[in-house]
Amino acid sequence: MLELILLSLGLSCVTGVLALVFGKAHAASKTIACVGGMISAALSFAGGVGALFAAPVYASWAGPLPFTNFTLLLNPLAGLLIAVIAALACMAWLYGLSYFDEYYDKGIGVIGFFMNLFIASMNLVILSDNAFWFLVFFELMSLTSYVLVIIDQTEKSLRGGFLYLIMAHIGFLMIACSFFVMATA
């Protein structure tokens, strides 16, 4: 099941980059982002639902420093959360096929890239079994969603994005502090 989710994450990254590459061809960029996002969400959903009925799967890759070992854990709870994220993401991508037409002048490729990256980072926050990578993916999730909030470039969206960014970084600080407290206990 972890393999399906990893395939989904890779597809999200490739789809996001392709949406950027085809950014000037608005319809193609939108279709690549939305269809690729729906396929990626379907793979994540299948992996998440499969994890509900399977034993936990743990994968780890060594990092250059001991605290940077890249570890992922897919257990039934993570599977449930990923399945929910994937179901909502699939609906968002389906809606995006018509909704994104309003954003051709804002850069549809940029929206496709950051939305794919946002959904992938949400999944990685759930899968991370290492405090360092959890915080890295939490920050990536915060920054990508910030870009999606301010994409309109109106005063209201910029103000809302700034407020969101402040709140996300306060959350990041609180999570980091709690990790340090748990590490010293």
C-alpha positions in Angstrom: 0.0 0.0 0.0 2.9 2.4 0.7 4.1 1.8 -2.8 0.8 3.1 -4.2 1.0 6.2 -2.1 4.7 6.8 -3.1 3.6 6.4 -6.7 0.9 8.9 -6.1 3.4 11.4 -4.6 5.7 11.0 -7.6 2.8 11.5 -10.0 1.8 14.6 -8.1 5.3 16.0 -8.5 5.6 15.1 -12.2 2.1 16.5 -12.9 2.9 19.7 -11.1 6.0 20.3 -13.1 4.2 19.4 -16.4 1.5 21.9 -15.4 4.2 24.6 -15.1 5.9 23.6 -18.4 2.6 23.8 -20.3 1.5 26.9 -18.4 1.1 29.1 -21.5 -1.2 26.5 -23.0 -3.9 27.1 -20.5 -6.3 24.3 -21.4 -3.5 21.8 -21.6 -2.0 22.9 -18.3 -5.4 22.8 -16.5 -6.1 19.3 -17.9 -2.7 17.9 -17.0 -3.0 19.3 -13.5 -6.6 18.2 -12.8 -6.5 14.8 -14.5 -3.0 14.0 -13.1 -4.2 15.2 -9.7 -7.3 12.9 -9.9 -5.2 9.9 -10.8 -2.8 10.7 -8.0 -5.7 11.1 -5.6 -7.1 7.7 -6.7 -3.8 6.0 -6.1 -3.5 7.6 -2.6 -7.1 6.6 -1.8 -6.4 3.0 -2.8 -3.3 2.9 -0.8 -5.0 4.6 2.2 -8.0 2.2 2.2 -5.7 -0.8 1.7 -3.7 0.3 4.8 -6.8 0.2 6.9 -6.8 -3.6 6.6 -3.1 -4.2 6.6 -0.2 -4.4 9.0 1.7 -1.2 9.5 4.5 -0.6 6.9 7.7 1.2 7.8 10.2 2.5 5.3 13.4 4.3 6.1 16.3 5.9 4.2 19.5 7.1 5.8 20.2 10.8 5.9 23.5 12.6 6.3 22.8 13.3 10.0 21.1 11.0 12.5 18.1 13.2 12.9 17.6 13.5 9.1 16.8 9.8 8.4 13.8 9.8 6.1 11.2 7.5 7.7 7.7 6.9 6.6 5.0 4.9 8.6 1.8 3.8 7.0 -0.5 2.4 9.7 -4.3 2.1 9.7 -4.8 5.6 11.2 -2.4 7.2 8.6 -4.3 5.2 5.9 -7.6 6.6 7.0 -6.3 10.2 7.0 -4.7 9.7 3.6 -7.9 8.2 2.2 -9.9 11.2 3.5 -7.3 13.7 2.0 -7.4 11.8 -1.3 -11.2 11.8 -1.5 -11.3 15.5 -0.9 -8.4 16.2 -3.3 -10.2 14.2 -6.0 -13.3 16.3 -5.6 -11.2 19.5 -5.6 -9.5 18.4 -8.8 -12.8 17.5 -10.4 -14.2 20.9 -9.5 -11.0 22.5 -10.7 -11.7 21.4 -14.2 -14.3 24.1 -14.5 -13.3 26.5 -11.7 -9.7 27.0 -12.9 -11.0 28.7 -16.0 -11.3 31.9 -14.0 -7.6 31.8 -13.3 -6.1 31.6 -16.8 -4.7 35.1 -16.4 -3.2 34.3 -13.0 -1.1 31.4 -14.3 -3.0 28.1 -14.4 0.3 26.2 -14.4 1.4 27.8 -11.2 -1.9 26.9 -9.5 -1.6 23.3 -10.8 2.0 23.1 -9.6 1.3 24.4 -6.1 -1.9 22.5 -5.6 -0.2 19.2 -6.5 2.7 20.1 -4.2 0.2 21.0 -1.4 -1.6 17.7 -1.6 1.6 15.7 -1.7 3.0 17.6 1.3 -0.2 16.9 3.3 0.2 13.2 2.6 3.9 13.4 3.6 3.0 15.2 6.9 0.7 12.2 7.7 3.3 9.6 6.7 6.4 11.2 8.3 7.7 9.2 11.2 10.5 11.6 12.0 10.1 15.0 13.7 12.6 16.7 11.4 10.8 15.6 8.2 7.4 16.2 9.8 8.3 19.8 10.4 9.8 20.1 6.9 6.7 18.8 5.2 4.5 20.9 7.6 6.3 24.0 6.4 6.1 23.0 2.8 2.3 22.5 3.3 2.1 25.9 4.8 4.0 27.7 2.1 2.2 26.0 -0.8 -1.2 26.8 0.7 -0.1 30.4 1.3 0.7 30.7 -2.5 -2.7 29.2 -3.3 -4.4 31.7 -1.0 -2.7 34.8 -2.5 -3.0 33.7 -6.1 -5.7 36.3 -6.7 -3.3 39.1 -5.8 -6.2 41.2 -4.4 -5.8 43.2 -1.2 -8.2 40.8 0.6 -6.4 37.7 -0.5 -3.0 39.2 0.4 -4.2 40.2 3.8 -5.7 36.7 4.4 -2.6 35.0 3.1 -0.4 37.1 5.5 -2.7 36.2 8.4 -2.6 32.5 7.4 1.2 32.6 7.1 1.5 34.1 10.6 -0.8 31.5 12.1 0.9 28.6 10.3 4.3 29.7 11.6 3.0 30.1 15.1 1.6 26.5 14.8 5.0 25.4 13.4 6.7 27.0 16.4 4.3 25.3 18.9 4.8 21.9 17.3 8.6 22.3 17.3 8.5 23.4 21.0 6.4 20.3 21.9 8.9 18.1 20.0 11.7 19.6 22.0 9.8 19.1 25.3 9.1 15.5 24.5 12.7 14.9 23.5 14.0 16.2 26.8 11.4 14.3 28.9 
